[in-house]
Amino acid sequence: MAVLIDAMHALSVLNVLLLAGLGYVWGRNFYRFRSKHTLGLLVFAVLLLAENALAIYLFVFNPDLTVWINTASLVPPIAQRAMLALRALEFAGIVFLTWVTWD
Amino acid sequence: MEAVLWYVLTGTRGGTNRVRILRALDERPRNANQLAEDLELDYKTVRHHLDVLEDNGVLQDSGDDYGAIYLPTDQARHHWDTVEEIIEQVE
C-alpha cells in the first residue's frame, strides 16, 4: 500500500508546482493592477501552496510523523485512500483553475 | 459584467495585453491585423484575445470575416468606468 502514500506525495508536489505557476501569474497581475480581485486570487494561491508545502514537510521530512505515516500497520489502507482522495480532489480543482487562468 | 471584466482583464495570464487591446479599440475600432501592428503583438495572439473578449461579451465584431472590425459591446460600455479603473493601473 506504499503506492498510495507515494501517489499522495506526488500530488502534493504537483499541487505546489501548479500553485507556484498560478501565484506567478496572479502576483504579476496584482503588481500591475492592484485590484482586490487579483489580490484575492494571489492570497488564495499562496495559502494553498503553504498547505501543500506543509503536507510535504509533515509527511516526507518530519522525523516523527513520517515514521508513523510510512508504517502500514499504523495507517491502514482505508486511511491512506482517504488521504489520497483529498489530495486528488484538490489536484483536480487546481488543474482546472490553471486551465482557465492560462488563457 | 463587472466580475467578468475583473476576471478576464486581471485574473488571467493574458490580462495585460487584453487591456491594451481594449484601450486601442476604445480609441477607434480596428481589425485584428491593425491591432497586431499597432500594439506590436503576434497576429495569432491578438486573434486569441479577441475571441476570449468576444466570448465574454466584452467585444463584438462587424461580421466581415477576415477584415472584421472589433468594438466594445453596449454591455461593456455600460460598465466602462470599471474598464477605465483597470486601464489606469496599466498606464
N, CA and C atoms of all chains as a GROMACS GRO file, in nm:
protein
  582
    1MET      N    1   0.081  -0.121   0.000
    1MET     CA    2   0.000   0.000   0.000
    1MET      C    3   0.085   0.127   0.000
    2ALA      N    4   0.218   0.109  -0.004
    2ALA     CA    5   0.307   0.225  -0.007
    2ALA      C    6   0.280   0.310  -0.131
    3VAL      N    7   0.223   0.245  -0.233
    3VAL     CA    8   0.197   0.318  -0.358
    3VAL      C    9   0.095   0.431  -0.337
    4LEU      N   10  -0.001   0.409  -0.246
    4LEU     CA   11  -0.100   0.514  -0.217
    4LEU      C   12  -0.034   0.635  -0.153
    5ILE      N   13   0.058   0.607  -0.059
    5ILE     CA   14   0.131   0.715   0.008
    5ILE      C   15   0.218   0.790  -0.093
    6ASP      N   16   0.284   0.714  -0.181
    6ASP     CA   17   0.368   0.776  -0.285
    6ASP      C   18   0.284   0.866  -0.375
    7ALA      N   19   0.168   0.816  -0.413
    7ALA     CA   20   0.078   0.895  -0.500
    7ALA      C   21   0.037   1.024  -0.430
    8MET      N   22   0.011   1.015  -0.300
    8MET     CA   23  -0.027   1.134  -0.224
    8MET      C   24   0.088   1.236  -0.222
    9HIS      N   25   0.210   1.186  -0.203
    9HIS     CA   26   0.326   1.276  -0.206
    9HIS      C   27   0.340   1.342  -0.343
   10ALA      N   28   0.325   1.260  -0.449
   10ALA     CA   29   0.341   1.312  -0.586
   10ALA      C   30   0.238   1.422  -0.614
   11LEU      N   31   0.113   1.399  -0.570
   11LEU     CA   32   0.009   1.500  -0.593
   11LEU      C   33   0.040   1.629  -0.517
   12SER      N   34   0.095   1.616  -0.397
   12SER     CA   35   0.132   1.736  -0.320
   12SER      C   36   0.238   1.817  -0.395
   13VAL      N   37   0.336   1.747  -0.453
   13VAL     CA   38   0.442   1.815  -0.528
   13VAL      C   39   0.383   1.883  -0.652
   14LEU      N   40   0.296   1.811  -0.724
   14LEU     CA   41   0.233   1.869  -0.844
   14LEU      C   42   0.150   1.992  -0.805
   15ASN      N   43   0.078   1.983  -0.692
   15ASN     CA   44  -0.001   2.097  -0.645
   15ASN      C   45   0.088   2.219  -0.621
   16VAL      N   46   0.203   2.196  -0.558
   16VAL     CA   47   0.296   2.306  -0.529
   16VAL      C   48   0.342   2.370  -0.661
   17LEU      N   49   0.376   2.287  -0.761
   17LEU     CA   50   0.424   2.339  -0.888
   17LEU      C   51   0.316   2.422  -0.959
   18LEU      N   52   0.194   2.367  -0.965
   18LEU     CA   53   0.085   2.440  -1.032
   18LEU      C   54   0.054   2.570  -0.958
   19LEU      N   55   0.052   2.564  -0.823
   19LEU     CA   56   0.021   2.684  -0.745
   19LEU      C   57   0.131   2.789  -0.758
   20ALA      N   58   0.255   2.745  -0.775
   20ALA     CA   59   0.365   2.840  -0.796
   20ALA      C   60   0.341   2.913  -0.929
   21GLY      N   61   0.298   2.838  -1.032
   21GLY     CA   62   0.267   2.899  -1.162
   21GLY      C   63   0.152   2.998  -1.151
   22LEU      N   64   0.046   2.957  -1.081
   22LEU     CA   65  -0.070   3.045  -1.064
   22LEU      C   66  -0.031   3.168  -0.983
   23GLY      N   67   0.048   3.147  -0.878
   23GLY     CA   68   0.093   3.257  -0.794
   23GLY      C   69   0.176   3.356  -0.874
   24TYR      N   70   0.255   3.305  -0.969
   24TYR     CA   71   0.336   3.392  -1.055
   24TYR      C   72   0.245   3.481  -1.142
   25VAL      N   73   0.147   3.419  -1.208
   25VAL     CA   74   0.055   3.494  -1.294
   25VAL      C   75  -0.023   3.598  -1.214
   26TRP      N   76  -0.081   3.553  -1.102
   26TRP     CA   77  -0.164   3.645  -1.022
   26TRP      C   78  -0.079   3.749  -0.951
   27GLY      N   79   0.041   3.710  -0.909
   27GLY     CA   80   0.130   3.806  -0.844
   27GLY      C   81   0.172   3.915  -0.941
   28ARG      N   82   0.205   3.876  -1.064
   28ARG     CA   83   0.243   3.972  -1.167
   28ARG      C   84   0.126   4.064  -1.199
   29ASN      N   85   0.006   4.005  -1.210
   29ASN     CA   86  -0.112   4.087  -1.237
   29ASN      C   87  -0.144   4.181  -1.121
   30PHE      N   88  -0.125   4.133  -0.999
   30PHE     CA   89  -0.153   4.220  -0.884
   30PHE      C   90  -0.054   4.336  -0.882
   31TYR      N   91   0.072   4.309  -0.913
   31TYR     CA   92   0.173   4.414  -0.917
   31TYR      C   93   0.132   4.522  -1.016
   32ARG      N   94   0.070   4.479  -1.126
   32ARG     CA   95   0.031   4.572  -1.233
   32ARG      C   96  -0.103   4.640  -1.206
   33PHE      N   97  -0.201   4.565  -1.157
   33PHE     CA   98  -0.338   4.619  -1.148
   33PHE      C   99  -0.379   4.663  -1.008
   34ARG      N  100  -0.316   4.605  -0.905
   34ARG     CA  101  -0.353   4.638  -0.767
   34ARG      C  102  -0.501   4.620  -0.739
   35SER      N  103  -0.565   4.524  -0.803
   35SER     CA  104  -0.709   4.508  -0.782
   35SER      C  105  -0.736   4.407  -0.670
   36LYS      N  106  -0.849   4.429  -0.602
   36LYS     CA  107  -0.889   4.342  -0.492
   36LYS      C  108  -0.907   4.199  -0.542
   37HIS      N  109  -0.966   4.186  -0.662
   37HIS     CA  110  -0.991   4.056  -0.722
   37HIS      C  111  -0.861   3.977  -0.737
   38THR      N  112  -0.758   4.041  -0.792
   38THR     CA  113  -0.630   3.973  -0.814
   38THR      C  114  -0.560   3.943  -0.682
   39LEU      N  115  -0.575   4.034  -0.584
   39LEU     CA  116  -0.516   4.011  -0.453
   39LEU      C  117  -0.577   3.886  -0.390
   40GLY      N  118  -0.709   3.872  -0.405
   40GLY     CA  119  -0.778   3.755  -0.352
   40GLY      C  120  -0.723   3.626  -0.412
   41LEU      N  121  -0.704   3.626  -0.545
   41LEU     CA  122  -0.651   3.508  -0.613
   41LEU      C  123  -0.509   3.478  -0.565
   42LEU      N  124  -0.428   3.585  -0.549
   42LEU     CA  125  -0.289   3.568  -0.506
   42LEU      C  126  -0.281   3.509  -0.365
   43VAL      N  127  -0.361   3.565  -0.274
   43VAL     CA  128  -0.360   3.516  -0.135
   43VAL      C  129  -0.406   3.370  -0.131
   44PHE      N  130  -0.509   3.338  -0.210
   44PHE     CA  131  -0.558   3.201  -0.219
   44PHE      C  132  -0.446   3.107  -0.263
   45ALA      N  133  -0.373   3.144  -0.370
   45ALA     CA  134  -0.265   3.060  -0.422
   45ALA      C  135  -0.154   3.042  -0.320
   46VAL      N  136  -0.118   3.151  -0.250
   46VAL     CA  137  -0.009   3.144  -0.153
   46VAL      C  138  -0.046   3.053  -0.035
   47LEU      N  139  -0.170   3.067   0.014
   47LEU     CA  140  -0.212   2.986   0.128
   47LEU      C  141  -0.223   2.838   0.092
   48LEU      N  142  -0.277   2.809  -0.028
   48LEU     CA  143  -0.291   2.669  -0.068
   48LEU      C  144  -0.153   2.609  -0.097
   49LEU      N  145  -0.061   2.693  -0.146
   49LEU     CA  146   0.076   2.647  -0.168
   49LEU      C  147   0.140   2.613  -0.033
   50ALA      N  148   0.117   2.698   0.066
   50ALA     CA  149   0.171   2.675   0.200
   50ALA      C  150   0.114   2.545   0.258
   51GLU      N  151  -0.014   2.521   0.233
   51GLU     CA  152  -0.078   2.400   0.284
   51GLU      C  153  -0.012   2.275   0.226
   52ASN      N  154   0.014   2.278   0.094
   52ASN     CA  155   0.076   2.163   0.028
   52ASN      C  156   0.223   2.146   0.069
   53ALA      N  157   0.294   2.260   0.085
   53ALA     CA  158   0.433   2.253   0.127
   53ALA      C  159   0.442   2.194   0.268
   54LEU      N  160   0.348   2.236   0.354
   54LEU     CA  161   0.344   2.184   0.490
   54LEU      C  162   0.315   2.034   0.488
   55ALA      N  163   0.225   1.991   0.399
   55ALA     CA  164   0.192   1.849   0.387
   55ALA      C  165   0.317   1.770   0.348
   56ILE      N  166   0.395   1.825   0.254
   56ILE     CA  167   0.518   1.756   0.210
   56ILE      C  168   0.615   1.746   0.328
   57TYR      N  169   0.627   1.857   0.400
   57TYR     CA  170   0.719   1.854   0.516
   57TYR      C  171   0.674   1.751   0.619
   58LEU      N  172   0.546   1.756   0.655
   58LEU     CA  173   0.496   1.668   0.760
   58LEU      C  174   0.502   1.521   0.721
   59PHE      N  175   0.468   1.492   0.595
   59PHE     CA  176   0.456   1.351   0.555
   59PHE      C  177   0.584   1.294   0.494
   60VAL      N  178   0.681   1.379   0.459
   60VAL     CA  179   0.804   1.327   0.398
   60VAL      C  180   0.927   1.354   0.485
   61PHE      N  181   0.932   1.471   0.548
   61PHE     CA  182   1.057   1.508   0.617
   61PHE      C  183   1.048   1.510   0.770
   62ASN      N  184   0.930   1.533   0.824
   62ASN     CA  185   0.918   1.539   0.969
   62ASN      C  186   0.953   1.402   1.030
   63PRO      N  187   1.055   1.396   1.118
   63PRO     CA  188   1.103   1.266   1.167
   63PRO      C  189   0.998   1.182   1.239
   64ASP      N  190   0.910   1.244   1.316
   64ASP     CA  191   0.810   1.167   1.391
   64ASP      C  192   0.694   1.121   1.305
   65LEU      N  193   0.637   1.215   1.231
   65LEU     CA  194   0.517   1.182   1.152
   65LEU      C  195   0.547   1.086   1.038
   66THR      N  196   0.663   1.101   0.972
   66THR     CA  197   0.692   1.014   0.856
   66THR      C  198   0.701   0.868   0.898
   67VAL      N  199   0.758   0.842   1.014
   67VAL     CA  200   0.766   0.704   1.062
   67VAL      C  201   0.626   0.647   1.078
   68TRP      N  202   0.540   0.728   1.136
   68TRP     CA  203   0.401   0.687   1.158
   68TRP      C  204   0.329   0.664   1.024
   69ILE      N  205   0.339   0.763   0.933
   69ILE     CA  206   0.271   0.756   0.803
   69ILE      C  207   0.318   0.637   0.720
   70ASN      N  208   0.447   0.606   0.727
   70ASN     CA  209   0.503   0.502   0.640
   70ASN      C  210   0.493   0.361   0.696
   71THR      N  211   0.433   0.348   0.813
   71THR     CA  212   0.415   0.214   0.870
   71THR      C  213   0.272   0.167   0.847
   72ALA      N  214   0.258   0.069   0.757
   72ALA     CA  215   0.126   0.027   0.711
   72ALA      C  216   0.035  -0.018   0.825
   73SER      N  217   0.094  -0.078   0.930
   73SER     CA  218   0.010  -0.127   1.038
   73SER      C  219  -0.050  -0.013   1.120
   74LEU      N  220   0.017   0.102   1.116
   74LEU     CA  221  -0.034   0.217   1.191
   74LEU      C  222  -0.136   0.298   1.110
   75VAL      N  223  -0.118   0.298   0.976
   75VAL     CA  224  -0.211   0.371   0.890
   75VAL      C  225  -0.272   0.271   0.790
   76PRO      N  226  -0.385   0.214   0.826
   76PRO     CA  227  -0.448   0.112   0.739
   76PRO      C  228  -0.488   0.169   0.603
   77PRO      N  229  -0.502   0.080   0.503
   77PRO     CA  230  -0.533   0.124   0.365
   77PRO      C  231  -0.650   0.220   0.357
   78ILE      N  232  -0.753   0.200   0.437
   78ILE     CA  233  -0.870   0.288   0.425
   78ILE      C  234  -0.833   0.434   0.458
   79ALA      N  235  -0.744   0.451   0.555
   79ALA     CA  236  -0.699   0.586   0.590
   79ALA      C  237  -0.610   0.642   0.479
   80GLN      N  238  -0.527   0.556   0.420
   80GLN     CA  239  -0.441   0.600   0.309
   80GLN      C  240  -0.525   0.645   0.191
   81ARG      N  241  -0.629   0.566   0.161
   81ARG     CA  242  -0.718   0.601   0.048
   81ARG      C  243  -0.788   0.734   0.076
   82ALA      N  244  -0.827   0.754   0.200
   82ALA     CA  245  -0.896   0.879   0.236
   82ALA      C  246  -0.803   1.000   0.214
   83MET      N  247  -0.678   0.987   0.258
   83MET     CA  248  -0.581   1.097   0.243
   83MET      C  249  -0.554   1.123   0.094
   84LEU      N  250  -0.543   1.013   0.018
   84LEU     CA  251  -0.517   1.027  -0.126
   84LEU      C  252  -0.635   1.094  -0.196
   85ALA      N  253  -0.758   1.056  -0.156
   85ALA     CA  254  -0.877   1.114  -0.220
   85ALA      C  255  -0.882   1.266  -0.200
   86LEU      N  256  -0.847   1.312  -0.080
   86LEU     CA  257  -0.849   1.456  -0.053
   86LEU      C  258  -0.748   1.528  -0.142
   87ARG      N  259  -0.627   1.473  -0.154
   87ARG     CA  260  -0.523   1.532  -0.240
   87ARG      C  261  -0.567   1.532  -0.386
   88ALA      N  262  -0.629   1.419  -0.429
   88ALA     CA  263  -0.668   1.406  -0.569
   88ALA      C  264  -0.774   1.510  -0.606
   89LEU      N  265  -0.871   1.531  -0.516
   89LEU     CA  266  -0.976   1.630  -0.542
   89LEU      C  267  -0.915   1.770  -0.550
   90GLU      N  268  -0.823   1.797  -0.458
   90GLU     CA  269  -0.758   1.928  -0.457
   90GLU      C  270  -0.679   1.949  -0.586
   91PHE      N  271  -0.608   1.843  -0.629
   91PHE     CA  272  -0.530   1.850  -0.752
   91PHE      C  273  -0.621   1.878  -0.872
   92ALA      N  274  -0.735   1.808  -0.881
   92ALA     CA  275  -0.828   1.828  -0.993
   92ALA      C  276  -0.876   1.974  -0.996
   93GLY      N  277  -0.907   2.027  -0.880
   93GLY     CA  278  -0.952   2.167  -0.872
   93GLY      C  279  -0.846   2.263  -0.921
   94ILE      N  280  -0.721   2.240  -0.879
   94ILE     CA  281  -0.612   2.330  -0.916
   94ILE      C  282  -0.581   2.319  -1.066
   95VAL      N  283  -0.588   2.196  -1.121
   95VAL     CA  284  -0.565   2.178  -1.264
   95VAL      C  285  -0.667   2.260  -1.344
   96PHE      N  286  -0.792   2.253  -1.302
   96PHE     CA  287  -0.898   2.325  -1.372
   96PHE      C  288  -0.875   2.476  -1.363
   97LEU      N  289  -0.838   2.522  -1.246
   97LEU     CA  290  -0.813   2.665  -1.226
   97LEU      C  291  -0.694   2.711  -1.311
   98THR      N  292  -0.592   2.625  -1.323
   98THR     CA  293  -0.476   2.658  -1.406
   98THR      C  294  -0.519   2.671  -1.552
   99TRP      N  295  -0.606   2.580  -1.595
   99TRP     CA  296  -0.652   2.580  -1.734
   99TRP      C  297  -0.724   2.712  -1.768
  100VAL      N  298  -0.812   2.759  -1.678
  100VAL     CA  299  -0.884   2.883  -1.708
  100VAL      C  300  -0.795   3.008  -1.693
  101THR      N  301  -0.693   2.996  -1.610
  101THR     CA  302  -0.607   3.113  -1.585
  101THR      C  303  -0.501   3.130  -1.693
  102TRP      N  304  -0.462   3.018  -1.758
  102TRP     CA  305  -0.354   3.024  -1.857
  102TRP      C  306  -0.397   3.088  -1.988
  103ASP      N  307  -0.518   3.138  -1.996
  103ASP     CA  308  -0.572   3.199  -2.116
  103ASP      C  309  -0.490   3.318  -2.165
  104MET      N  310  -2.133   4.157  -1.512
  104MET     CA  311  -2.036   4.208  -1.610
  104MET      C  312  -1.909   4.258  -1.543
  105GLU      N  313  -1.925   4.326  -1.428
  105GLU     CA  314  -1.805   4.378  -1.361
  105GLU      C  315  -1.711   4.265  -1.320
  106ALA      N  316  -1.769   4.156  -1.267
  106ALA     CA  317  -1.688   4.041  -1.227
  106ALA      C  318  -1.616   3.983  -1.347
  107VAL      N  319  -1.687   3.977  -1.462
  107VAL     CA  320  -1.626   3.925  -1.585
  107VAL      C  321  -1.507   4.011  -1.626
  108LEU      N  322  -1.525   4.143  -1.618
  108LEU     CA  323  -1.417   4.234  -1.656
  108LEU      C  324  -1.294   4.216  -1.566
  109TRP      N  325  -1.318   4.209  -1.435
  109TRP     CA  326  -1.205   4.189  -1.344
  109TRP      C  327  -1.134   4.058  -1.373
  110TYR      N  328  -1.215   3.953  -1.397
  110TYR     CA  329  -1.155   3.821  -1.422
  110TYR      C  330  -1.077   3.820  -1.553
  111VAL      N  331  -1.141   3.864  -1.661
  111VAL     CA  332  -1.082   3.849  -1.794
  111VAL      C  333  -0.964   3.944  -1.814
  112LEU      N  334  -0.963   4.057  -1.742
  112LEU     CA  335  -0.855   4.155  -1.760
  112LEU      C  336  -0.745   4.145  -1.654
  113THR      N  337  -0.781   4.097  -1.532
  113THR     CA  338  -0.676   4.095  -1.428
  113THR      C  339  -0.654   3.958  -1.365
  114GLY      N  340  -0.738   3.860  -1.399
  114GLY     CA  341  -0.724   3.729  -1.334
  114GLY      C  342  -0.653   3.624  -1.417
  115THR      N  343  -0.618   3.659  -1.543
  115THR     CA  344  -0.560   3.560  -1.632
  115THR      C  345  -0.423   3.604  -1.684
  116ARG      N  346  -0.354   3.508  -1.744
  116ARG     CA  347  -0.219   3.533  -1.792
  116ARG      C  348  -0.214   3.645  -1.897
  117GLY      N  349  -0.315   3.645  -1.990
  117GLY     CA  350  -0.310   3.741  -2.099
  117GLY      C  351  -0.375   3.876  -2.067
  118GLY      N  352  -0.406   3.899  -1.939
  118GLY     CA  353  -0.480   4.019  -1.899
  118GLY      C  354  -0.423   4.151  -1.949
  119THR      N  355  -0.292   4.168  -1.933
  119THR     CA  356  -0.231   4.296  -1.970
  119THR      C  357  -0.250   4.327  -2.118
  120ASN      N  358  -0.228   4.228  -2.204
  120ASN     CA  359  -0.246   4.251  -2.347
  120ASN      C  360  -0.393   4.277  -2.382
  121ARG      N  361  -0.484   4.212  -2.308
  121ARG     CA  362  -0.627   4.238  -2.332
  121ARG      C  363  -0.663   4.381  -2.297
  122VAL      N  364  -0.602   4.433  -2.190
  122VAL     CA  365  -0.627   4.572  -2.152
  122VAL      C  366  -0.578   4.664  -2.264
  123ARG      N  367  -0.461   4.635  -2.320
  123ARG     CA  368  -0.406   4.718  -2.428
  123ARG      C  369  -0.497   4.715  -2.550
  124ILE      N  370  -0.549   4.594  -2.582
  124ILE     CA  371  -0.640   4.580  -2.696
  124ILE      C  372  -0.767   4.662  -2.674
  125LEU      N  373  -0.822   4.652  -2.552
  125LEU     CA  374  -0.946   4.722  -2.520
  125LEU      C  375  -0.927   4.874  -2.528
  126ARG      N  376  -0.813   4.921  -2.479
  126ARG     CA  377  -0.784   5.064  -2.482
  126ARG      C  378  -0.773   5.112  -2.628
  127ALA      N  379  -0.706   5.032  -2.712
  127ALA     CA  380  -0.691   5.068  -2.853
  127ALA      C  381  -0.826   5.073  -2.924
  128LEU      N  382  -0.912   4.973  -2.893
  128LEU     CA  383  -1.043   4.968  -2.959
  128LEU      C  384  -1.136   5.079  -2.909
  129ASP      N  385  -1.109   5.128  -2.788
  129ASP     CA  386  -1.189   5.237  -2.734
  129ASP      C  387  -1.154   5.366  -2.808
  130GLU      N  388  -1.027   5.382  -2.843
  130GLU     CA  389  -0.984   5.499  -2.922
  130GLU      C  390  -1.054   5.499  -3.056
  131ARG      N  391  -1.040   5.386  -3.128
  131ARG     CA  392  -1.114   5.367  -3.253
  131ARG      C  393  -1.118   5.218  -3.286
  132PRO      N  394  -1.232   5.172  -3.337
  132PRO     CA  395  -1.246   5.031  -3.375
  132PRO      C  396  -1.142   4.993  -3.482
  133ARG      N  397  -1.087   4.874  -3.472
  133ARG     CA  398  -0.988   4.826  -3.570
  133ARG      C  399  -1.011   4.679  -3.596
  134ASN      N  400  -0.943   4.626  -3.700
  134ASN     CA  401  -0.949   4.482  -3.722
  134ASN      C  402  -0.826   4.416  -3.658
  135ALA      N  403  -0.824   4.283  -3.661
  135ALA     CA  404  -0.719   4.208  -3.591
  135ALA      C  405  -0.580   4.244  -3.643
  136ASN      N  406  -0.569   4.261  -3.776
  136ASN     CA  407  -0.440   4.295  -3.837
  136ASN      C  408  -0.386   4.428  -3.787
  137GLN      N  409  -0.474   4.528  -3.788
  137GLN     CA  410  -0.433   4.661  -3.741
  137GLN      C  411  -0.392   4.657  -3.595
  138LEU      N  412  -0.468   4.581  -3.515
  138LEU     CA  413  -0.435   4.569  -3.372
  138LEU      C  414  -0.297   4.508  -3.353
  139ALA      N  415  -0.270   4.400  -3.427
  139ALA     CA  416  -0.141   4.333  -3.415
  139ALA      C  417  -0.028   4.430  -3.449
  140GLU      N  418  -0.050   4.508  -3.556
  140GLU     CA  419   0.052   4.603  -3.600
  140GLU      C  420   0.068   4.717  -3.499
  141ASP      N  421  -0.045   4.778  -3.459
  141ASP     CA  422  -0.038   4.894  -3.370
  141ASP      C  423   0.017   4.859  -3.232
  142LEU      N  424  -0.013   4.738  -3.184
  142LEU     CA  425   0.031   4.701  -3.049
  142LEU      C  426   0.158   4.616  -3.051
  143GLU      N  427   0.209   4.591  -3.173
  143GLU     CA  428   0.330   4.508  -3.189
  143GLU      C  429   0.314   4.373  -3.120
  144LEU      N  430   0.200   4.309  -3.150
  144LEU     CA  431   0.173   4.175  -3.097
  144LEU      C  432   0.162   4.077  -3.213
  145ASP      N  433   0.184   3.949  -3.184
  145ASP     CA  434   0.167   3.844  -3.281
  145ASP      C  435   0.020   3.837  -3.324
  146TYR      N  436  -0.005   3.818  -3.454
  146TYR     CA  437  -0.143   3.816  -3.505
  146TYR      C  438  -0.226   3.708  -3.435
  147LYS      N  439  -0.167   3.590  -3.417
  147LYS     CA  440  -0.242   3.480  -3.353
  147LYS      C  441  -0.276   3.512  -3.206
  148THR      N  442  -0.184   3.581  -3.139
  148THR     CA  443  -0.209   3.623  -3.001
  148THR      C  444  -0.330   3.716  -2.997
  149VAL      N  445  -0.330   3.814  -3.089
  149VAL     CA  446  -0.440   3.910  -3.095
  149VAL      C  447  -0.572   3.838  -3.123
  150ARG      N  448  -0.570   3.746  -3.218
  150ARG     CA  449  -0.690   3.667  -3.251
  150ARG      C  450  -0.744   3.595  -3.127
  151HIS      N  451  -0.653   3.532  -3.053
  151HIS     CA  452  -0.694   3.458  -2.933
  151HIS      C  453  -0.761   3.551  -2.832
  152HIS      N  454  -0.696   3.666  -2.806
  152HIS     CA  455  -0.753   3.760  -2.708
  152HIS      C  456  -0.887   3.815  -2.756
  153LEU      N  457  -0.899   3.842  -2.885
  153LEU     CA  458  -1.026   3.892  -2.939
  153LEU      C  459  -1.137   3.789  -2.918
  154ASP      N  460  -1.104   3.662  -2.943
  154ASP     CA  461  -1.203   3.556  -2.924
  154ASP      C  462  -1.248   3.548  -2.778
  155VAL      N  463  -1.150   3.553  -2.687
  155VAL     CA  464  -1.184   3.545  -2.544
  155VAL      C  465  -1.274   3.663  -2.504
  156LEU      N  466  -1.237   3.783  -2.550
  156LEU     CA  467  -1.315   3.902  -2.514
  156LEU      C  468  -1.455   3.897  -2.575
  157GLU      N  469  -1.466   3.839  -2.695
  157GLU     CA  470  -1.598   3.823  -2.758
  157GLU      C  471  -1.682   3.720  -2.681
  158ASP      N  472  -1.618   3.607  -2.648
  158ASP     CA  473  -1.688   3.501  -2.573
  158ASP      C  474  -1.744   3.554  -2.442
  159ASN      N  475  -1.673   3.650  -2.383
  159ASN     CA  476  -1.716   3.703  -2.253
  159ASN      C  477  -1.805   3.826  -2.266
  160GLY      N  478  -1.844   3.858  -2.391
  160GLY     CA  479  -1.937   3.968  -2.411
  160GLY      C  480  -1.879   4.106  -2.394
  161VAL      N  481  -1.745   4.118  -2.402
  161VAL     CA  482  -1.681   4.248  -2.386
  161VAL      C  483  -1.667   4.317  -2.522
  162LEU      N  484  -1.642   4.238  -2.626
  162LEU     CA  485  -1.627   4.293  -2.762
  162LEU      C  486  -1.729   4.232  -2.856
  163GLN      N  487  -1.757   4.306  -2.964
  163GLN     CA  488  -1.837   4.249  -3.073
  163GLN      C  489  -1.765   4.283  -3.203
  164ASP      N  490  -1.791   4.203  -3.310
  164ASP     CA  491  -1.727   4.233  -3.439
  164ASP      C  492  -1.830   4.264  -3.544
  165SER      N  493  -1.782   4.326  -3.653
  165SER     CA  494  -1.873   4.371  -3.758
  165SER      C  495  -1.917   4.257  -3.850
  166GLY      N  496  -1.858   4.140  -3.832
  166GLY     CA  497  -1.904   4.022  -3.906
  166GLY      C  498  -1.848   4.006  -4.047
  167ASP      N  499  -1.748   4.086  -4.084
  167ASP     CA  500  -1.692   4.074  -4.220
  167ASP      C  501  -1.573   3.979  -4.225
  168ASP      N  502  -1.588   3.858  -4.176
  168ASP     CA  503  -1.481   3.758  -4.177
  168ASP      C  504  -1.345   3.817  -4.145
  169TYR      N  505  -1.257   3.808  -4.247
  169TYR     CA  506  -1.116   3.842  -4.230
  169TYR      C  507  -1.095   3.987  -4.185
  170GLY      N  508  -1.169   4.077  -4.244
  170GLY     CA  509  -1.145   4.217  -4.212
  170GLY      C  510  -1.233   4.272  -4.101
  171ALA      N  511  -1.300   4.182  -4.028
  171ALA     CA  512  -1.395   4.225  -3.926
  171ALA      C  513  -1.336   4.329  -3.831
  172ILE      N  514  -1.414   4.433  -3.806
  172ILE     CA  515  -1.376   4.540  -3.715
  172ILE      C  516  -1.431   4.508  -3.576
  173TYR      N  517  -1.349   4.528  -3.474
  173TYR     CA  518  -1.392   4.498  -3.337
  173TYR      C  519  -1.420   4.627  -3.260
  174LEU      N  520  -1.524   4.622  -3.176
  174LEU     CA  521  -1.555   4.736  -3.089
  174LEU      C  522  -1.622   4.686  -2.961
  175PRO      N  523  -1.616   4.766  -2.853
  175PRO     CA  524  -1.676   4.724  -2.726
  175PRO      C  525  -1.828   4.705  -2.741
  176THR      N  526  -1.884   4.609  -2.667
  176THR     CA  527  -2.029   4.588  -2.668
  176THR      C  528  -2.096   4.696  -2.584
  177ASP      N  529  -2.228   4.710  -2.599
  177ASP     CA  530  -2.305   4.806  -2.517
  177ASP      C  531  -2.288   4.773  -2.369
  178GLN      N  532  -2.288   4.642  -2.343
  178GLN     CA  533  -2.274   4.595  -2.205
  178GLN      C  534  -2.142   4.643  -2.145
  179ALA      N  535  -2.033   4.632  -2.223
  179ALA     CA  536  -1.902   4.677  -2.175
  179ALA      C  537  -1.903   4.829  -2.159
  180ARG      N  538  -1.965   4.898  -2.254
  180ARG     CA  539  -1.975   5.046  -2.246
  180ARG      C  540  -2.046   5.088  -2.118
  181HIS      N  541  -2.149   5.010  -2.084
  181HIS     CA  542  -2.229   5.038  -1.966
  181HIS      C  543  -2.144   5.033  -1.839
  182HIS      N  544  -2.040   4.946  -1.843
  182HIS     CA  545  -1.952   4.931  -1.726
  182HIS      C  546  -1.814   4.987  -1.755
  183TRP      N  547  -1.808   5.089  -1.840
  183TRP     CA  548  -1.679   5.138  -1.884
  183TRP      C  549  -1.596   5.199  -1.771
  184ASP      N  550  -1.663   5.248  -1.665
  184ASP     CA  551  -1.586   5.302  -1.552
  184ASP      C  552  -1.498   5.195  -1.489
  185THR      N  553  -1.547   5.070  -1.488
  185THR     CA  554  -1.465   4.960  -1.437
  185THR      C  555  -1.344   4.937  -1.528
  186VAL      N  556  -1.371   4.938  -1.660
  186VAL     CA  557  -1.262   4.920  -1.757
  186VAL      C  558  -1.158   5.030  -1.739
  187GLU      N  559  -1.205   5.154  -1.723
  187GLU     CA  560  -1.111   5.265  -1.708
  187GLU      C  561  -1.030   5.254  -1.579
  188GLU      N  562  -1.096   5.205  -1.474
  188GLU     CA  563  -1.026   5.185  -1.348
  188GLU      C  564  -0.910   5.087  -1.367
  189ILE      N  565  -0.935   4.983  -1.446
  189ILE     CA  566  -0.830   4.883  -1.472
  189ILE      C  567  -0.723   4.940  -1.565
  190ILE      N  568  -0.767   5.009  -1.672
  190ILE     CA  569  -0.673   5.067  -1.769
  190ILE      C  570  -0.577   5.164  -1.701
  191GLU      N  571  -0.631   5.246  -1.611
  191GLU     CA  572  -0.546   5.346  -1.543
  191GLU      C  573  -0.427   5.282  -1.472
  192GLN      N  574  -0.450   5.163  -1.417
  192GLN     CA  575  -0.344   5.096  -1.342
  192GLN      C  576  -0.228   5.053  -1.433
  193VAL      N  577  -0.260   5.026  -1.560
  193VAL     CA  578  -0.157   4.976  -1.650
  193VAL      C  579  -0.070   5.088  -1.704
  194GLU      N  580  -0.125   5.208  -1.711
  194GLU     CA  581  -0.050   5.319  -1.773
  194GLU      C  582   0.071   5.363  -1.691
   0.00000   0.00000   0.00000
